[in-house]
Structure formats: C-alpha cells, structure tokens
C-alpha cells in the first residue's frame, strides 16, 4: 500500500487537459484521414453542450463513414469513452458526440446546405484548423 503522503502529493487531473487531449485526438485523426476544410469552433462559455465543435468534410459518403468509424475507435481506445454516433448508414452527415467534443462529418454538398459553421460561430468567424506541417 502506498504511503499516505504519496497519494496526497499527486495533483488532481485537470479536466481541461483531458478536454484538450480529446480535441487534439479528433483533429489529428481527421487530419490523418485527409478530412477537407476542418473547422474547430470553441463553445466553452457559449454553450453547455460541449467545449468544442469540429466540422469537417469527406469527399464521398464512403470517406465520411470511414473517418467516423476510425475516429470512434480511436476515442474508445485512447479515452475509454463510448461516443454516440448518428448518421452512419448513409454517411452524408455523421454526428459523433464524444461529450466535450462534438464532431460533424459531411459530404461537401450536405455541409454547404446546412452551413453549421455560420450558425454556431456566435458572430465570430470559425477558425480553420491549420494543416499539420510536413503533410502534403
């Protein structure tokens, strides 16, 4: 059994760190899968549904479904969370609710029709996610 002083010396985990790690996991996974036009909208302090909303496109329903499936698997493996997923059978618009981060994956035509970025920008321009250096 560890000494009581060793237990007390460990600082509690900062919830913001886990939120930022989940957000980075989502962005990295979508970048790896060549998502198009990724946008991250910070919601903290603006909405209680999540801290971030990520919107991205795939070139086809097949790519959207594949990106969503891989992302859900990574979230489960790395965080232990089981995100809720809607829209997988058709994969025109897939919603992944991972709690602190909500992800919308679209085919381009569907994305332009719903224009979620404009609706959730709260008067601010949504921030495109910069491409990772060294990727082509």
N, C-alpha and C positions, 0 to 999 in steps of 0.2 A: 504494500500500500504506500503511495507517495506521501511524503511529509505534507502536513497542512500548509506550511509556508510555501511549498512549491505550487500548490493549487491556487493559493491566493495571489501569487506573483504573476500568473498568466493573465494578461489583459483580456477582457471580453472581446469577442469578434465584433468588428464594426459592420453593421448591416450595409452601410454604403459600399464597403469593399466587395461584398458578395453581389450587390446590385451592379456595380461597375464591371465585375468579372463576368457576370451573366451577359451584360450588354456587349462586352468585348467578344465573348464567345459567339454571340449571334452575328456580330459584324464580321468576325474572322471566318465563320462557317459560310456565310453568304458570299464573301469575297472569294473564298476557295472554290465555291461552286459557280463562279462567274455571274453573279447577280448583276443586273443592269440598273443604273440610276438609284442606288441605295440612298435613302434619306433617313436620318435619325432626328426625331422630334422629342426634345425633352419635355416631359409632362409634370415633373416634380414641382409641386406648388401651384400647379394649374389644374390638375385633375387628380382624383383619388384612385383612378382605375389602374394606374401604373406609373413608373418613373420615366420610362422611355417607350416610344412607339417607333418601330423601324418599318419602313415601307420600301419594297424593292420589287423589281420585275424580273421575270424569266422570259426567254424568247419564245417559249411554247408551253402548253399545258404539261407536257412530259417533263420539261426542265423545272417548272414550278413545283410539280409533285415530288420530283427527286430532291430538290433543295429542301422542301418542307420535311420530307422523311428523314433526310440526313441530319437536319437541324434538331428535330425532335429526339433522335437517337443520341446526338451529342449532349443535349441538355440533360437527358436522363442519365447518361454515363458520367458526366462531369459534375452534376449538381445534385443528383438524386431526385430531382423534381420530375413530375409527370405532367407535361404541359397538355392543355386541352387543345384539340385541333378540330377545325371545321373546314369543309370545302374540298377534302381530298379526292372524293370520287371523280369530280370533274376537273379540279385543279386550275380553274380560271382565276379564282381568288381563294387563297388558303389563309386562314387566320390561325395563328399559333399564340395561345395565351400562356406565357410562362410565368405569370404572376407580376413581377416587377417590370418585365419587358413584354410588350405585345408586338407581334410581327405580322405584317400583311404582305403576302406574296401574290403578285398579279401577273397575268398576261398583259402586255402593253395596252391593248385596246380597252380592256376592262379597267385598268388603272386610270387611264385618261377619262373614262366615263364617270367614275366615282370621285376622282380628284380628292382623296383623303388628306393629302398634304395641305391643301388650301383650307379645308375645314378645321384641321387641328393645329394650324400654325399660330392661332391666337394673335393675329396681326403681325407676327414676326415671320420672316422668310424661313422656311425649313432649311436645315443645314445639310447639304450633300455630304456624304461620307467620303473623305479623301481616299484616293486609291492608295493601296499599300505600296511602298517603294520597292522596286525590283520586280513587280509583276507586269506582265505585258498582255 
